Amino acid sequence: MIREKYFGVGRVLKTGYAYEEGTNRYNPDNLTGYKTGQWIDVEVLEGEMYFNKWYGPGEIIRGIWSYGGDVGIIGKPQVGDLVGYYEEPYCQIWEKTKYNQENI
């Protein structure tokens, strides 16, 4: 694991908010980042990240969507931010990191 916490680190290429049709829109101002409906596209920089399959450095993962439950995006990452990927039981976490490009 990278920094004793992450399986992989990537850079956010695109982001936005989405919601399932027919459901209440999630609150993008939720401070925890869970259930925001935020989606991100990520380029893997180091390590490995899983989203329907494992991705390695240089690969781009499209359409990671925080809908609560199985996938969480924490910290409201924006374009250019680094996100670390780790897993909790039954959940994938994509977390805005305190690291910048020079730290990895």
Secondary structure, 3 states (H helix, E strand, C coil): CECCCECEEEEEEEEEECCCCCCCCCCCCCCCCCCCCEEEEEEEEEECEECCCEECCCCEEEEEECCECCEEEECCCCCCCEEEEEEECCEEEEEECCCCHHHC
